[in-house]
């Protein structure tokens, strides 16, 4: 790892720390899970794979979100053992508020950048995100 790699790693860690916290009452971890459910139900194992965390950790988050009324578990198809997790109406509202608060936080973080720098940043972060999502 050279000096630039070290700086990039440390900058990404600092950015993660800056984005940590709660948004409209949702932790960033819960918000990430709920975003994955926006387009329909997923199984615990699918969520774990997409979030890159263990199934027990996902189950624990789902339990908390279900208690809060933000998600529900339903059987997927005829196999009652296959359970899907989906957003409730309350969950959709909470997620919308959290995403709005998150966008405001990101806009504040990016405020020192001019329009061209923001465009470049978005292009680079999108390229990195797309590359890592295909691994």
C-alpha atoms as a printed R data frame, in Angstrom:
    type eleno elety resid chain resno       x       y       z
1   ATOM     1    CA   UNK     A     1   0.000   0.000   0.000
2   ATOM     2    CA   UNK     A     2   1.496   3.326  -1.003
3   ATOM     3    CA   UNK     A     3   0.954   6.769   0.517
4   ATOM     4    CA   UNK     A     4  -2.053   7.516  -1.726
5   ATOM     5    CA   UNK     A     5  -3.708   4.215  -0.755
6   ATOM     6    CA   UNK     A     6  -3.214   5.083   2.926
7   ATOM     7    CA   UNK     A     7  -4.743   8.525   2.412
8   ATOM     8    CA   UNK     A     8  -7.684   7.065   0.483
9   ATOM     9    CA   UNK     A     9  -8.335   4.434   3.167
10  ATOM    10    CA   UNK     A    10  -8.194   6.985   5.960
11  ATOM    11    CA   UNK     A    11 -10.384   9.448   4.036
12  ATOM    12    CA   UNK     A    12 -13.010   6.750   3.420
13  ATOM    13    CA   UNK     A    13 -12.984   5.788   7.108
14  ATOM    14    CA   UNK     A    14 -13.397   9.436   8.083
15  ATOM    15    CA   UNK     A    15 -16.267   9.832   5.630
16  ATOM    16    CA   UNK     A    16 -17.964   6.742   7.109
17  ATOM    17    CA   UNK     A    17 -17.585   8.241  10.581
18  ATOM    18    CA   UNK     A    18 -19.033  11.532   9.357
19  ATOM    19    CA   UNK     A    19 -22.063   9.744   7.886
20  ATOM    20    CA   UNK     A    20 -22.594   7.521  10.951
21  ATOM    21    CA   UNK     A    21 -25.454   8.260  13.265
22  ATOM    22    CA   UNK     A    22 -29.201   8.462  13.089
23  ATOM    23    CA   UNK     A    23 -31.404   9.997  10.437
24  ATOM    24    CA   UNK     A    24 -34.978  10.856  11.423
25  ATOM    25    CA   UNK     A    25 -34.721   8.261  14.197
26  ATOM    26    CA   UNK     A    26 -33.219   5.462  12.070
27  ATOM    27    CA   UNK     A    27 -29.642   4.293  12.395
28  ATOM    28    CA   UNK     A    28 -27.688   4.176   9.162
29  ATOM    29    CA   UNK     A    29 -27.568   0.368   9.478
30  ATOM    30    CA   UNK     A    30 -31.349   0.063   9.720
31  ATOM    31    CA   UNK     A    31 -31.765   2.565   6.903
32  ATOM    32    CA   UNK     A    32 -29.445   0.517   4.647
33  ATOM    33    CA   UNK     A    33 -31.488  -2.619   5.328
34  ATOM    34    CA   UNK     A    34 -34.767  -0.835   4.648
35  ATOM    35    CA   UNK     A    35 -33.458   0.609   1.362
36  ATOM    36    CA   UNK     A    36 -32.855  -2.965   0.174
37  ATOM    37    CA   UNK     A    37 -36.560  -3.695   0.789
38  ATOM    38    CA   UNK     A    38 -37.897  -0.734  -1.223
39  ATOM    39    CA   UNK     A    39 -38.567  -2.843  -4.311
40  ATOM    40    CA   UNK     A    40 -40.148  -5.831  -2.629
41  ATOM    41    CA   UNK     A    41 -39.629  -8.566  -0.053
42  ATOM    42    CA   UNK     A    42 -36.304 -10.314   0.426
43  ATOM    43    CA   UNK     A    43 -35.282 -13.294   2.529
44  ATOM    44    CA   UNK     A    44 -32.909 -12.896   5.458
45  ATOM    45    CA   UNK     A    45 -30.134 -14.619   3.501
46  ATOM    46    CA   UNK     A    46 -30.638 -12.286   0.516
47  ATOM    47    CA   UNK     A    47 -30.470  -9.280   2.822
48  ATOM    48    CA   UNK     A    48 -27.346 -10.607   4.529
49  ATOM    49    CA   UNK     A    49 -25.660 -11.107   1.169
50  ATOM    50    CA   UNK     A    50 -26.605  -7.651  -0.117
51  ATOM    51    CA   UNK     A    51 -25.576  -5.933   3.124
52  ATOM    52    CA   UNK     A    52 -22.382  -7.988   3.527
53  ATOM    53    CA   UNK     A    53 -23.233  -8.935   7.104
54  ATOM    54    CA   UNK     A    54 -24.201 -12.204   8.805
55  ATOM    55    CA   UNK     A    55 -27.711 -13.643   8.744
56  ATOM    56    CA   UNK     A    56 -27.937 -13.540  12.572
57  ATOM    57    CA   UNK     A    57 -27.080  -9.813  12.513
58  ATOM    58    CA   UNK     A    58 -29.755  -9.238   9.858
59  ATOM    59    CA   UNK     A    59 -32.302 -11.235  11.872
60  ATOM    60    CA   UNK     A    60 -31.548  -9.133  14.933
61  ATOM    61    CA   UNK     A    61 -32.074  -5.901  12.959
62  ATOM    62    CA   UNK     A    62 -35.304  -7.274  11.467
63  ATOM    63    CA   UNK     A    63 -36.576  -8.149  14.956
64  ATOM    64    CA   UNK     A    64 -35.999  -4.563  16.090
65  ATOM    65    CA   UNK     A    65 -37.533  -3.080  12.937
66  ATOM    66    CA   UNK     A    66 -40.561  -5.387  13.245
67  ATOM    67    CA   UNK     A    67 -41.048  -4.343  16.886
68  ATOM    68    CA   UNK     A    68 -40.952  -0.717  15.720
69  ATOM    69    CA   UNK     A    69 -43.575  -1.548  13.072
70  ATOM    70    CA   UNK     A    70 -41.309  -0.785  10.092
71  ATOM    71    CA   UNK     A    71 -41.049  -4.278   8.564
72  ATOM    72    CA   UNK     A    72 -43.047  -7.487   8.546
73  ATOM    73    CA   UNK     A    73 -42.314 -11.107   7.802
74  ATOM    74    CA   UNK     A    74 -44.473 -13.007   5.329
75  ATOM    75    CA   UNK     A    75 -44.173 -16.447   3.769
76  ATOM    76    CA   UNK     A    76 -42.807 -16.461   0.235
77  ATOM    77    CA   UNK     A    77 -44.987 -18.643  -1.972
78  ATOM    78    CA   UNK     A    78 -46.166 -22.093  -1.021
79  ATOM    79    CA   UNK     A    79 -43.151 -22.996   1.123
80  ATOM    80    CA   UNK     A    80 -44.044 -21.658   4.574
81  ATOM    81    CA   UNK     A    81 -40.419 -22.079   5.655
82  ATOM    82    CA   UNK     A    82 -39.332 -19.400   3.176
83  ATOM    83    CA   UNK     A    83 -39.944 -16.063   4.857
84  ATOM    84    CA   UNK     A    84 -39.659 -12.714   3.156
85  ATOM    85    CA   UNK     A    85 -39.195  -9.398   4.872
86  ATOM    86    CA   UNK     A    86 -40.977  -6.335   3.530
87  ATOM    87    CA   UNK     A    87 -41.564  -2.723   4.496
88  ATOM    88    CA   UNK     A    88 -44.807  -1.682   6.155
89  ATOM    89    CA   UNK     A    89 -46.479   1.627   5.313
90  ATOM    90    CA   UNK     A    90 -44.955   3.058   8.501
91  ATOM    91    CA   UNK     A    91 -41.589   1.723   7.387
92  ATOM    92    CA   UNK     A    92 -41.898   3.448   4.016
93  ATOM    93    CA   UNK     A    93 -42.705   6.753   5.713
94  ATOM    94    CA   UNK     A    94 -39.846   6.390   8.198
95  ATOM    95    CA   UNK     A    95 -37.449   5.480   5.396
96  ATOM    96    CA   UNK     A    96 -38.511   8.479   3.300
97  ATOM    97    CA   UNK     A    97 -37.867  10.813   6.254
98  ATOM    98    CA   UNK     A    98 -34.511   9.153   6.998
99  ATOM    99    CA   UNK     A    99 -33.387   9.362   3.370
100 ATOM   100    CA   UNK     A   100 -34.343  13.039   3.261
101 ATOM   101    CA   UNK     A   101 -32.285  13.691   6.408
102 ATOM   102    CA   UNK     A   102 -29.406  11.639   4.954
103 ATOM   103    CA   UNK     A   103 -29.501  13.661   1.696
104 ATOM   104    CA   UNK     A   104 -29.362  16.869   3.718
105 ATOM   105    CA   UNK     A   105 -26.328  15.550   5.604
106 ATOM   106    CA   UNK     A   106 -24.579  14.553   2.350
107 ATOM   107    CA   UNK     A   107 -25.338  17.958   0.832
108 ATOM   108    CA   UNK     A   108 -23.794  19.630   3.879
109 ATOM   109    CA   UNK     A   109 -20.696  17.432   3.616
110 ATOM   110    CA   UNK     A   110 -20.325  18.217  -0.092
111 ATOM   111    CA   UNK     A   111 -20.960  21.948   0.335
112 ATOM   112    CA   UNK     A   112 -17.241  22.907   0.156
113 ATOM   113    CA   UNK     A   113 -17.110  21.472  -3.388
114 ATOM   114    CA   UNK     A   114 -17.974  23.479  -6.474
115 ATOM   115    CA   UNK     A   115 -20.346  22.111  -9.130
116 ATOM   116    CA   UNK     A   116 -17.581  20.498 -11.205
117 ATOM   117    CA   UNK     A   117 -15.960  18.897  -8.136
118 ATOM   118    CA   UNK     A   118 -19.341  17.469  -7.060
119 ATOM   119    CA   UNK     A   119 -19.887  16.053 -10.554
120 ATOM   120    CA   UNK     A   120 -16.435  14.448 -10.513
121 ATOM   121    CA   UNK     A   121 -16.991  13.101  -7.001
122 ATOM   122    CA   UNK     A   122 -20.320  11.526  -8.011
123 ATOM   123    CA   UNK     A   123 -18.748   9.959 -11.124
124 ATOM   124    CA   UNK     A   124 -15.871   8.492  -9.107
125 ATOM   125    CA   UNK     A   125 -17.975   7.207  -6.214
126 ATOM   126    CA   UNK     A   126 -20.447   5.680  -8.701
127 ATOM   127    CA   UNK     A   127 -17.610   3.948 -10.561
128 ATOM   128    CA   UNK     A   128 -16.232   2.537  -7.296
129 ATOM   129    CA   UNK     A   129 -19.688   1.461  -6.137
130 ATOM   130    CA   UNK     A   130 -20.485  -0.304  -9.399
131 ATOM   131    CA   UNK     A   131 -17.111  -2.076  -9.387
132 ATOM   132    CA   UNK     A   132 -17.495  -3.312  -5.816
133 ATOM   133    CA   UNK     A   133 -21.085  -4.458  -6.353
134 ATOM   134    CA   UNK     A   134 -19.908  -6.900  -9.038
135 ATOM   135    CA   UNK     A   135 -17.390  -8.681  -6.798
